[in-house]
Amino acid sequence: MSDVIELGASDGSTARIALHGAEPVSWRVGGRDYLWSGDPEHWNRSAPWLFPVVGASAGGVIRTGGRDYPMAQHGFARDLPFAVADRSGEAVTLRLTDSEETRAHYPFAFRLDITTRIRPAGLDVTVSVENPGAVPLPYAIGFHPAFPWPFAGGTRAAGGGYAVEFEAEETPRAPEVGAGGLLVRDERSVPLDGRRLPLDPAMFSEALVFRNARSRWLRFTGPGGTAIRMSVEDFPHLAIWTKPTAPFLSLECWTGHADWAGFSGEIATRDSQRSLAPGGRARHAVRLDLEGAG
């Protein structure tokens, strides 16, 4: 079996989903790819899934039951192979379950199913997190897709015609990101103009994090009205990220976020971490739409 699953829609739109991390690595509409290529010169990923934590963990570990377990930034799901649980021409469900390898970092039973479906000018993803274990499951999940910038003419420079538009007005402040990727209580101002954030590569010394956002969608807009819309279901936190010299922009949605600097508690008490009861299941969803192209 190929390590990439090919999906196709009735209008000719296609997607390619890697078994490694269940990561979408291509989303083509009208013969053009609207996902970042994963060029390692800038960032070697396209749209990774973040689980069982989002962001950095204090000291590079999570704590549970009085023990420390090593935990990489954004968890381990993006670096592990998923199994095919179901497949059709337009959709695939990929599955990750706990193993000896995962329990060395995260001593919990879990089942993570990610279903990706292509449709005309759009891509839908549904996430199911299940707890088959006997104790509560503390988890966070996030989606981290990146898109070419520019993707519709114009330039990436300030004033090049690109912006991010939010469904609702958001607080024009974001927490600072400190040493080791931990959040700090100090905040930086964000140059929002109502619901619109004009883009300038220079503003991205770090991610812009909108905790407990009001918006359930945001749009990456280009000159001429073309836009990539990301709509989310049960992802309370949103983020925007790039590197100042990298030709992509990432729109992110998270259920949790990095530890606050100075945190020393157990994972179950981590800010914004979810808890899933034994036998429980949670659902999260993301919808990508290309609007106004051609």
SEFISE-917833 format. One record per residue (C-alpha): residue number from 1; residue in one letter; x, z, y. Coordinates in steps of 0.1 Angstrom, whole numbers, plus 2048, in hexadecimal, padded with zeros to 3 digits. Layout:
// residues N
NUM:A:X:Z:Y
...
//
This chain:
// residues 294
1:M:800:800:800
2:S:80C:7F8:823
3:D:815:815:839
4:V:7FF:807:854
5:I:7D9:801:851
6:E:7CB:7E2:863
7:L:7A8:7E3:872
8:G:794:7C7:882
9:A:774:7C4:896
10:S:75B:7A8:89A
11:D:769:79D:8BC
12:G:78D:799:8AF
13:S:798:7BC:8BB
14:T:7B1:7CC:8A3
15:A:7C2:7ED:89D
16:R:7DF:7F8:888
17:I:7E0:81C:87B
18:A:7FF:82A:86C
19:L:7FD:841:84E
20:H:819:855:85E
21:G:807:86D:875
22:A:7E6:859:873
23:E:7F2:84A:893
24:P:7E3:82B:8A3
25:V:801:815:8AB
26:S:7EE:7F6:8B8
27:W:7CC:7EF:8C8
28:R:7C8:7CB:8D1
29:V:7AB:7BC:8E6
30:G:7AB:798:8EF
31:G:7CD:793:8E0
32:R:7DD:7AE:8F5
33:D:7E9:7D0:8EA
34:Y:7DD:7ED:8FE
35:L:7F1:808:8EC
36:W:815:810:8F5
37:S:82D:7FF:8DD
38:G:841:81E:8D4
39:D:861:80F:8E2
40:P:87B:82B:8DB
41:E:88E:823:8FB
42:H:871:836:90D
43:W:85B:848:8F3
44:N:85B:840:8CE
45:R:836:848:8C8
46:S:815:836:8D1
47:A:7F8:84E:8CC
48:P:801:86C:8B8
49:W:7EA:888:8AB
50:L:7F4:8AB:8B3
51:F:7EC:8C6:899
52:P:7EB:8E4:892
53:V:7F8:8EC:8B5
54:V:7F9:8D9:8D6
55:G:818:8DD:8EB
56:A:835:8F5:8E7
57:S:834:916:8D6
58:A:847:934:8E5
59:G:869:937:8D4
60:G:861:918:8BF
61:V:84D:92D:8A7
62:I:829:938:8A0
63:R:822:95B:894
64:T:808:966:87B
65:G:806:984:864
66:G:824:993:876
67:R:83A:975:86C
68:D:84A:959:880
69:Y:847:935:874
70:P:85A:918:884
71:M:844:900:896
72:A:84E:8E0:8A8
73:Q:83F:8D6:8C9
74:H:81C:8C7:8C2
75:G:81D:8D2:89E
76:F:825:8BE:87E
77:A:808:8A6:878
78:R:817:88A:88C
79:D:836:88A:875
80:L:825:88B:853
81:P:815:870:83D
82:F:7EF:870:83A
83:A:7DC:864:81B
84:V:7C0:84A:81C
85:A:79F:85B:816
86:D:788:83E:81E
87:R:78C:81A:82B
88:S:779:7FC:836
89:G:781:7DD:84B
90:E:778:7EF:86B
91:A:781:813:864
92:V:798:82A:851
93:T:798:850:84A
94:L:7BA:85F:846
95:R:7BF:882:838
96:L:7D9:89E:83B
97:T:7D7:8BE:827
98:D:7ED:8DD:825
99:S:80B:8DB:80E
100:E:829:8F0:806
101:E:83A:8DE:823
102:T:81F:8E6:83D
103:R:81B:90A:831
104:A:840:911:839
105:H:836:90B:85E
106:Y:811:914:85E
107:P:805:92A:841
108:F:7E1:91E:840
109:A:7CB:908:82B
110:F:7BD:8EA:83E
111:R:7AF:8C7:83B
112:L:7B3:8AF:858
113:D:7A0:88E:856
114:I:7A4:874:871
115:T:78D:856:871
116:T:796:838:887
117:R:77D:81C:88C
118:I:783:7FB:89F
119:R:766:7EB:8B2
120:P:763:7D0:8CC
121:A:77A:7DA:8E9
122:G:77B:7FE:8DD
123:L:78A:817:8C5
124:D:778:836:8B8
125:V:789:854:8A8
126:T:778:871:897
127:V:78B:890:88C
128:S:77F:8A9:872
129:V:792:8CA:86E
130:E:787:8DF:84F
131:N:791:901:843
132:P:791:903:81D
133:G:7A3:924:81E
134:A:798:949:81C
135:V:7A4:953:83F
136:P:79C:945:862
137:L:7AF:926:86C
138:P:7BF:926:88E
139:Y:7C5:903:89A
140:A:7C8:8EB:8B7
141:I:7C6:8C6:8B7
142:G:7CF:8AC:8D1
143:F:7D1:886:8D5
144:H:7EE:877:8E9
145:P:7E8:851:8ED
146:A:7FE:83D:905
147:F:7F5:81C:915
148:P:80B:801:925
149:W:810:806:94B
150:P:80A:7ED:95A
151:F:7F0:7DE:942
152:A:7DC:7C8:95B
153:G:7F4:7B9:974
154:G:801:7CB:992
155:T:81F:7E2:990
156:R:827:805:984
157:A:834:80F:9A6
158:A:821:826:9BE
159:G:806:811:9CE
160:G:806:7F9:9B1
161:G:7E0:7FC:9AC
162:Y:7DF:813:98E
163:A:7CC:834:98D
164:V:7BB:84D:976
165:E:797:853:97D
166:F:785:872:970
167:E:760:876:968
168:A:75E:895:97F
169:E:773:8A4:99A
170:E:78F:8B9:98B
171:T:7A3:8D5:99A
172:P:7C0:8C6:9AD
173:R:7DA:8DD:99D
174:A:7EC:8DE:97C
175:P:801:8F9:96B
176:E:826:8F4:96D
177:V:838:8EC:94D
178:G:857:903:949
179:A:874:907:932
180:G:86E:8FC:90E
181:G:84E:8EB:918
182:L:83B:90C:91D
183:L:821:90E:938
184:V:827:926:955
185:R:80D:936:96C
186:D:81B:924:98B
187:E:807:904:994
188:R:810:8E3:9A4
189:S:7F9:8CF:9BA
190:V:7EA:8AE:9AC
191:P:7E3:893:9C6
192:L:7BF:88D:9BB
193:D:7A9:879:9D2
194:G:787:886:9C7
195:R:784:87A:9A3
196:R:7A1:861:9A7
197:L:7C6:866:9A1
198:P:7DB:84A:9B0
199:L:7F9:846:999
200:D:81D:849:9A3
201:P:839:84B:988
202:A:84B:865:99E
203:M:82F:87F:998
204:F:838:882:973
205:S:855:89A:971
206:E:83D:8AB:957
207:A:81A:8A6:94A
208:L:7FC:8AC:960
209:V:7E6:8C4:94C
210:F:7C2:8C9:955
211:R:7B7:8E8:942
212:N:792:8EC:93C
213:A:78B:8CA:94C
214:R:768:8C2:958
215:S:76B:89E:94E
216:R:762:891:92C
217:W:772:86F:934
218:L:78E:861:949
219:R:798:83D:951
220:F:7BA:82D:955
221:T:7B2:812:96E
222:G:7C5:7F3:978
223:P:7C3:7DB:995
224:G:7A5:7C3:992
225:G:78E:7DD:980
226:T:79D:7DC:95D
227:A:79D:800:94F
228:I:7A4:813:92F
229:R:78A:82F:92B
230:M:790:84D:915
231:S:771:861:90D
232:V:775:882:8FA
233:E:75F:89A:8E6
234:D:769:8BF:8E3
235:F:78B:8BB:8F3
236:P:789:8D2:911
237:H:7AC:8CB:91F
238:L:7B9:8AA:92D
239:A:7DC:89F:936
240:I:7EE:881:945
241:W:813:87B:93E
242:T:82F:862:940
243:K:853:861:947
244:P:85D:856:96A
245:T:86E:836:95D
246:A:859:82F:93F
247:P:840:812:93F
248:F:822:825:930
249:L:809:83F:939
250:S:7FA:858:921
251:L:7D7:866:923
252:E:7D5:885:90E
253:C:7B9:89C:901
254:W:7BE:8BE:8F2
255:T:7AB:8DB:8E4
256:G:7C9:8F2:8EA
257:H:7E9:8F1:8FE
258:A:80D:8FE:8FF
259:D:813:923:8FF
260:W:817:935:920
261:A:83A:940:927
262:G:83F:964:91B
263:F:824:962:900
264:S:82E:975:8E1
265:G:80D:979:8CE
266:E:800:96B:8AD
267:I:7F3:948:8AB
268:A:7CF:954:8A9
269:T:7D2:963:8CC
270:R:7E3:944:8DB
271:D:7D1:938:8FA
272:S:7B6:91E:8F2
273:Q:7BE:91E:8CC
274:R:79F:918:8B7
275:S:795:92D:899
276:L:783:91D:87C
277:A:771:934:864
278:P:777:931:83E
279:G:763:913:832
280:G:75E:907:856
281:R:762:8E4:864
282:A:767:8D8:888
283:R:763:8B6:896
284:H:775:8A5:8B4
285:A:772:881:8C0
286:V:783:868:8D7
287:R:776:846:8E2
288:L:78C:82C:8F3
289:D:77C:80F:906
290:L:78C:7F1:918
291:E:776:7EA:936
292:G:776:7CC:94D
293:A:790:7B7:93C
294:G:78C:791:93E
//
